[in-house]
């Protein structure tokens, strides 16, 4: 469904660049809310959501739903590969336009295979997609920021979703589960953030009263 639209050298290369930029936006998210955002409900909500999505999604669910993305399908002896045409097209595109994901995919598989699948630090689990989880979290956390920041976050998230499928990293359902998890965590954590921040004025007053004159 996506290939007629995205299966062109410049488009695939741009989508790959945006996909790699995810590591930068992930770092910027953490650095901003850890050090730049003023203390308050949004800051607590963002940091707690970040940690919980990675703990629940990137560890617990990744183990429970251990899976390999389309790019690894033909390496698992699962029979006819429905993604062979996609991967062949990406490799052909890589001859004229850089598709860096292909080299990374080969590297990840090599690391995984070298440990015979027994080293949990070298996993390749595709579900849920933490790329998509963190992109939605970025959109939620910047929703009330400057319109330009919010719109850039949305565009980045949409392109990451398309890239996660087009580049062979994920099945679409990996993103759907990631989004569901992120929304549940974001709105559940807000109640905790409201409670925590509500305690702070009283806590600061109590600490001030405990200090010697």
C-alpha positions as CSV (number, residue, x, y, z in Angstrom):
1,X,0.0,0.0,0.0
2,X,2.8,2.4,0.8
3,X,5.4,1.4,-1.7
4,X,3.9,3.2,-4.8
5,X,4.1,6.4,-2.8
6,X,7.3,5.9,-0.9
7,X,9.3,3.6,-3.2
8,X,11.3,6.2,-4.9
9,X,15.0,6.8,-4.2
10,X,14.9,10.4,-2.9
11,X,11.8,9.7,-0.8
12,X,13.2,6.5,0.7
13,X,16.5,8.3,1.5
14,X,14.7,11.2,3.1
15,X,12.5,8.9,5.2
16,X,15.6,7.0,6.3
17,X,17.3,10.3,7.4
18,X,14.2,11.3,9.4
19,X,14.1,7.8,11.0
20,X,17.7,8.2,12.1
21,X,17.0,11.7,13.5
22,X,14.8,9.9,16.0
23,X,17.9,9.3,18.2
24,X,18.5,13.1,18.3
25,X,14.9,13.9,19.1
26,X,14.9,11.3,21.8
27,X,18.0,12.9,23.4
28,X,16.5,16.4,23.1
29,X,13.3,15.3,24.7
30,X,15.1,13.9,27.7
31,X,17.6,16.8,28.0
32,X,14.8,19.4,27.7
33,X,12.5,18.0,30.3
34,X,15.3,17.0,32.7
35,X,17.2,20.3,32.7
36,X,15.3,23.1,30.8
37,X,11.6,22.7,31.5
38,X,10.6,24.4,34.7
39,X,9.3,22.2,37.6
40,X,5.7,21.5,37.3
41,X,3.1,18.9,36.2
42,X,4.2,18.7,32.6
43,X,7.8,18.1,33.5
44,X,7.0,15.3,36.0
45,X,4.4,13.8,33.5
46,X,6.9,13.8,30.7
47,X,9.8,12.3,32.6
48,X,7.7,9.6,34.3
49,X,6.0,8.8,30.9
50,X,9.4,8.5,29.3
51,X,10.7,6.1,31.9
52,X,7.5,4.0,32.0
53,X,7.1,3.6,28.3
54,X,10.7,2.3,28.0
55,X,10.3,0.0,31.0
56,X,6.9,-1.4,30.1
57,X,7.2,-1.2,26.3
58,X,11.0,-1.5,25.7
59,X,11.5,-4.3,28.3
60,X,8.4,-6.1,29.5
61,X,6.3,-6.1,26.3
62,X,9.4,-6.5,24.1
63,X,10.1,-9.8,25.9
64,X,6.5,-11.0,26.0
65,X,5.9,-10.2,22.3
66,X,9.4,-11.1,21.1
67,X,9.3,-10.8,17.3
68,X,11.4,-10.1,14.3
69,X,10.6,-7.3,11.9
70,X,10.0,-7.8,8.1
71,X,13.7,-7.1,7.4
72,X,14.7,-10.3,9.3
73,X,11.8,-12.5,8.0
74,X,13.9,-14.4,5.4
75,X,16.6,-15.2,8.1
76,X,14.1,-17.2,10.2
77,X,13.2,-20.0,7.8
78,X,9.5,-19.2,8.0
79,X,8.7,-20.2,4.4
80,X,7.8,-17.8,1.6
81,X,8.8,-14.3,2.5
82,X,6.0,-11.7,1.7
83,X,8.5,-8.9,2.3
84,X,11.2,-10.1,-0.2
85,X,10.1,-7.6,-2.8
86,X,10.3,-4.7,-0.4
87,X,13.8,-5.6,0.8
88,X,15.0,-6.2,-2.8
89,X,13.7,-2.8,-3.7
90,X,15.4,-1.1,-0.8
91,X,18.7,-2.8,-1.7
92,X,18.4,-1.6,-5.3
93,X,17.6,1.9,-4.1
94,X,20.7,1.8,-1.9
95,X,22.9,1.5,-5.0
96,X,22.1,5.1,-5.9
97,X,20.5,6.6,-2.7
98,X,21.7,5.9,0.8
99,X,19.5,3.6,2.8
100,X,21.5,3.4,6.0
101,X,18.9,1.2,7.7
102,X,20.1,-1.8,5.6
103,X,23.6,-1.7,7.1
104,X,22.3,-1.4,10.6
105,X,19.8,-4.2,10.1
106,X,22.7,-6.5,8.9
107,X,24.8,-5.4,11.9
108,X,21.9,-6.1,14.4
109,X,21.3,-9.5,12.9
110,X,25.0,-10.4,13.0
111,X,25.2,-9.5,16.7
112,X,22.1,-11.5,17.4
113,X,23.2,-14.5,15.5
114,X,26.7,-14.5,17.0
115,X,25.2,-15.1,20.4
116,X,22.8,-17.8,19.1
117,X,19.9,-15.7,20.4
118,X,20.9,-16.3,24.0
119,X,22.2,-12.9,24.8
120,X,19.2,-10.7,25.8
121,X,21.3,-7.5,25.3
122,X,21.4,-8.3,21.5
123,X,17.7,-8.7,20.9
124,X,15.9,-7.6,17.7
125,X,12.3,-7.6,19.1
126,X,10.0,-5.5,16.9
127,X,6.9,-5.2,19.1
128,X,6.0,-2.7,20.3
129,X,7.8,-0.1,18.3
130,X,9.6,2.2,20.7
131,X,10.4,4.6,17.8
132,X,6.6,5.2,17.4
133,X,6.0,5.2,21.1
134,X,8.5,8.0,21.7
135,X,7.4,10.0,18.7
136,X,3.8,10.1,20.1
137,X,5.1,11.0,23.5
138,X,7.0,13.9,21.9
139,X,3.8,15.1,20.3
140,X,1.9,14.8,23.6
141,X,4.6,16.6,25.6
142,X,4.8,19.5,23.1
143,X,1.1,19.9,22.3
144,X,0.9,23.1,24.3
145,X,4.3,24.4,23.2
146,X,4.9,26.8,20.3
147,X,2.9,25.8,17.2
148,X,6.1,25.3,15.2
149,X,7.5,22.8,17.7
150,X,4.2,20.9,17.9
151,X,3.9,20.7,14.1
152,X,7.5,19.6,13.7
153,X,6.9,16.8,16.3
154,X,3.8,15.7,14.4
155,X,5.5,15.6,11.0
156,X,8.5,13.8,12.5
157,X,6.1,11.2,14.1
158,X,4.2,10.6,10.9
159,X,7.4,10.1,8.9
160,X,8.8,7.8,11.5
161,X,5.6,5.7,11.4
162,X,5.8,5.5,7.6
163,X,9.5,4.7,7.8
164,X,9.1,2.0,10.4
165,X,7.1,0.1,7.8
166,X,8.7,1.2,4.5
167,X,12.3,0.5,5.8
168,X,11.3,-3.0,6.9
169,X,11.8,-2.4,10.6
170,X,8.3,-3.0,11.8
171,X,4.8,-4.3,11.0
172,X,2.1,-1.6,11.4
173,X,0.6,-3.4,14.4
174,X,3.9,-2.7,16.3
175,X,3.1,1.0,16.1
176,X,-0.6,0.5,17.1
177,X,0.4,-1.3,20.3
178,X,3.1,1.3,21.0
179,X,0.6,4.2,20.6
180,X,-2.0,2.5,22.9
181,X,0.7,2.0,25.5
182,X,1.9,5.6,25.3
183,X,-1.6,7.1,25.6
184,X,-2.4,4.9,28.6
185,X,0.8,5.8,30.3
186,X,0.6,9.5,29.5
187,X,-2.9,10.0,30.9
188,X,-2.5,7.7,33.9
189,X,0.8,9.4,34.9
190,X,-0.8,12.8,34.8
191,X,-2.8,12.0,37.9
192,X,0.4,11.0,39.6
193,X,2.1,14.2,38.5
194,X,-0.8,16.3,39.7
195,X,-0.6,14.7,43.1
196,X,3.1,14.9,43.3
197,X,3.3,18.6,42.3
198,X,0.5,19.4,44.7
199,X,2.6,18.1,47.6
200,X,5.6,20.3,46.7
201,X,4.5,23.7,48.2
202,X,3.7,22.1,51.5
203,X,6.9,20.1,51.4
204,X,9.0,23.2,50.7
205,X,7.3,25.0,53.6
206,X,7.9,22.2,56.0
207,X,11.6,22.1,55.0
208,X,11.9,25.8,55.4
209,X,10.4,25.6,58.9
210,X,12.9,22.9,59.9
211,X,15.9,25.0,59.0
212,X,17.6,26.7,62.0
213,X,17.1,30.5,62.2
